[in-house]
Each structure stands twice: as C-alpha cells, then as structure tokens.
Amino acid sequence: MVIKMIKLSSNPVIKKIWEKFGFNVFILMGVLGVILISLSELPKEKNDETAQAYSAEEYRKNMEEELTRLLSAVNGAGQVQVMITLESGEETVYAWQEKTSDDVQKQDGESTTQRTTYENEVVMVSAGSDKQALVEKTMQPAVQGVVVVCRGADDIQVVSDITNAVSVALNVPTNRVCVIKMQ
C-alpha cells in the first residue's frame, strides 16, 4: 500500500495516530474539510443580506457621523453638529433587455415598407421558486444640503474651511452648505 511507504517513524505522534486509526484518519479529514468549506459560504450570504438592508436613513446617519468626525478636526471648529438632507430615497436600477424586430414588406415590386418594433422588458432571474427582477445597481440618494453648527463659526476662516471641506467630501456646491455658530 502506498500510504505505508510514508516514513512514519520520524514523528511519533503521527505514528501513534496511524497505528490506532489507520486509513480512517484520512477519510475523517476529508469529511471535515468538506464541512468546513460548506460552512465558509454561510457568512457571505448573511453579509449580502445586510448590505441590501442598508437604508437611506442609515446612509444619512453614517455620513453625518463621518462628517462630524472630519469637521471636528478642522482647526478652530470646536464642537460640531451636522445635519444632512437627502433629495430622495434609495434608487434601484433594474436590468432591461431590448428586443427589436424589423418587418420589411415589398409592394408593387419597387416600393418597400419597413416597420421596426422595439420592446423593452425587465430581465428576470430565478431565485429559488420565485422569479425576481435583476438589479443592475442600487444608488444612494444625492445630498440636497448640509447644515453645520459649530463653536468656531464666528471666525471667517473656519467657516470657509468647513464649507470647502463639506463641498469636497460630499460633492455638493458651496451654496448648499450652511455653517452656523453654536450657542
């Protein structure tokens, strides 16, 4: 047998296991490997579900928290509070399939009539026993405006730095950013 050719005497632990269980060890290791591989797929499915459950409200709150941390680091800003307004909710874009068909008819031997028909339909995919529309992408809502309330807003340089930081970080024009002094 090929397995017996392996030099087992070099490691006494392996030798004891081989003497006690023999070839069954390899079968057990193979079964455990298959189980571990199948279990490694479970967290990925759970992560996909949580990623899809990310709402526009959570998106807004996360942006406000990150922007608050960023603006608190601006020299002279002091304590900062941020409020972000969004234009709409989350938007889902579905995959579409376009079908075209040309119908050419000849009349009187010389003149022809051509008619083109266009049909658009949402691409459907099987999801278990159901059919669902294929999601091409999910877009988070655009920022409509930002209000920043901070202690250092009485300094024109701080207001300018905060306005520019918000404008660049969120890709909004400066006229949609309002910086106000905190009480």
C-alpha positions as CSV (number, residue, x, y, z in Angstrom):
1,M,0.0,0.0,0.0
2,V,1.3,3.5,-1.0
3,I,0.4,5.0,2.4
4,K,2.5,2.5,4.3
5,M,5.6,3.7,2.3
6,I,5.5,7.0,4.1
7,K,8.1,7.2,6.8
8,L,6.1,7.3,10.0
9,S,9.0,6.7,12.4
10,S,10.2,10.3,12.1
11,N,7.2,11.7,14.1
12,P,6.0,9.6,17.0
13,V,2.6,11.4,17.2
14,I,1.7,10.6,13.6
15,K,2.9,7.0,14.1
16,K,0.6,6.5,17.1
17,I,-2.4,8.0,15.3
18,W,-1.7,5.8,12.2
19,E,-1.4,2.7,14.4
20,K,-4.7,3.5,16.2
21,F,-6.9,4.7,13.4
22,G,-5.2,3.8,10.1
23,F,-6.8,4.9,6.9
24,N,-9.9,6.2,8.7
25,V,-8.0,9.3,9.7
26,F,-7.8,10.4,6.0
27,I,-11.5,9.7,5.5
28,L,-12.4,11.8,8.6
29,M,-10.1,14.6,7.5
30,G,-11.8,14.7,4.1
31,V,-15.2,14.8,5.6
32,L,-14.2,17.6,7.9
33,G,-12.7,19.5,5.0
34,V,-15.9,19.3,3.0
35,I,-17.9,20.5,6.1
36,L,-15.6,23.5,6.7
37,I,-15.8,24.5,3.0
38,S,-19.6,24.4,3.0
39,L,-19.7,26.4,6.3
40,S,-17.4,29.1,5.0
41,E,-20.1,30.0,2.4
42,L,-22.7,30.8,5.1
43,P,-21.4,34.2,6.3
44,K,-21.1,35.5,2.8
45,E,-24.9,35.1,2.2
46,K,-25.6,36.8,5.5
47,N,-23.3,39.7,4.6
48,D,-25.1,40.2,1.3
49,E,-28.5,40.4,3.0
50,T,-27.2,43.0,5.5
51,A,-25.7,45.0,2.6
52,Q,-29.0,45.1,0.8
53,A,-30.8,46.2,4.0
54,Y,-28.8,49.4,4.2
55,S,-31.5,52.1,4.1
56,A,-31.3,55.7,3.1
57,E,-31.8,56.7,6.8
58,E,-28.7,54.7,7.8
59,Y,-26.8,56.1,4.9
60,R,-27.6,59.6,6.1
61,K,-26.7,58.9,9.7
62,N,-23.4,57.3,8.8
63,M,-22.5,60.3,6.5
64,E,-23.4,62.7,9.4
65,E,-21.2,60.8,11.8
66,E,-18.2,60.7,9.5
67,L,-18.6,64.4,8.6
68,T,-18.9,65.3,12.2
69,R,-15.6,63.5,13.0
70,L,-13.9,65.1,10.0
71,L,-15.1,68.7,10.8
72,S,-14.2,68.4,14.4
73,A,-10.6,68.1,13.3
74,V,-10.7,71.4,11.5
75,N,-8.5,74.0,13.3
76,G,-10.7,76.3,15.3
77,A,-14.0,74.5,14.6
78,G,-14.5,73.2,18.2
79,Q,-17.6,71.2,18.9
80,V,-19.5,70.3,15.7
81,Q,-23.0,69.0,14.8
82,V,-24.0,68.1,11.3
83,M,-27.4,67.6,9.6
84,I,-27.6,66.3,6.1
85,T,-30.8,66.4,3.9
86,L,-31.2,63.9,1.0
87,E,-33.1,64.6,-2.2
88,S,-34.9,61.2,-2.2
89,G,-34.7,57.7,-1.1
90,E,-32.5,54.9,-2.4
91,E,-33.0,54.2,-6.1
92,T,-32.8,50.7,-7.6
93,V,-31.9,50.4,-11.3
94,Y,-33.1,47.2,-12.9
95,A,-31.5,45.4,-15.9
96,W,-33.5,45.8,-19.1
97,Q,-33.5,43.7,-22.2
98,E,-34.3,45.4,-25.5
99,K,-35.8,43.4,-28.4
100,T,-36.0,44.8,-31.9
101,S,-37.6,43.3,-34.9
102,D,-37.7,44.6,-38.5
103,D,-40.6,43.8,-40.8
104,V,-39.9,44.6,-44.4
105,Q,-42.7,44.4,-47.0
106,K,-42.4,44.8,-50.7
107,Q,-45.2,46.4,-52.6
108,D,-45.6,46.7,-56.3
109,G,-42.2,45.3,-57.0
110,E,-40.4,48.6,-56.4
111,S,-41.5,50.3,-53.2
112,T,-40.8,48.8,-49.8
113,T,-42.2,49.4,-46.4
114,Q,-40.1,48.9,-43.3
115,R,-41.5,48.7,-39.8
116,T,-39.3,48.4,-36.7
117,T,-40.7,47.2,-33.4
118,Y,-39.0,47.9,-30.1
119,E,-39.8,46.0,-26.9
120,N,-38.2,46.6,-23.5
121,E,-38.7,44.2,-20.7
122,V,-37.1,43.8,-17.3
123,V,-34.6,40.9,-17.1
124,M,-36.0,38.3,-14.7
125,V,-33.8,35.7,-12.8
126,S,-34.8,32.6,-10.8
127,A,-34.4,33.0,-7.1
128,G,-35.4,29.6,-5.7
129,S,-39.0,29.0,-6.7
130,D,-39.7,32.7,-7.4
131,K,-38.6,35.0,-10.2
132,Q,-37.1,38.4,-9.4
133,A,-36.0,41.4,-11.4
134,L,-32.3,41.5,-11.9
135,V,-30.8,44.5,-10.0
136,E,-28.2,46.3,-12.1
137,K,-27.2,48.7,-9.3
138,T,-28.5,50.4,-6.3
139,M,-27.8,54.1,-6.0
140,Q,-27.8,56.0,-2.7
141,P,-29.7,59.3,-2.7
142,A,-27.9,62.6,-3.6
143,V,-27.2,65.1,-0.9
144,Q,-29.6,68.1,-1.1
145,G,-28.0,70.3,1.6
146,V,-25.8,70.3,4.7
147,V,-26.1,72.4,7.9
148,V,-23.1,72.6,10.2
149,V,-23.4,74.1,13.6
150,C,-20.0,74.7,15.4
151,R,-18.4,76.7,18.1
152,G,-15.8,78.3,15.8
153,A,-18.2,79.7,13.2
154,D,-17.5,83.3,14.3
155,D,-14.1,83.0,12.5
156,I,-14.5,83.6,8.7
157,Q,-11.5,81.3,8.0
158,V,-13.1,78.4,10.0
159,V,-16.4,78.9,8.1
160,S,-14.5,78.9,4.8
161,D,-12.5,75.8,5.7
162,I,-15.7,73.9,6.8
163,T,-17.7,74.9,3.8
164,N,-14.9,73.8,1.4
165,A,-14.4,70.5,3.3
166,V,-18.1,69.7,3.2
167,S,-18.3,70.7,-0.5
168,V,-15.4,68.4,-1.5
169,A,-16.3,65.5,0.8
170,L,-19.9,65.3,-0.3
171,N,-19.6,66.7,-3.8
172,V,-22.2,69.4,-3.2
173,P,-21.9,73.1,-4.3
174,T,-20.9,75.5,-1.6
175,N,-24.3,77.3,-1.8
176,R,-25.9,74.2,-0.3
177,V,-23.7,74.3,2.8
178,C,-24.7,76.4,5.7
179,V,-22.3,77.0,8.7
180,I,-23.8,78.5,11.8
181,K,-22.3,79.4,15.2
182,M,-23.2,77.1,18.1
183,Q,-24.7,78.7,21.3
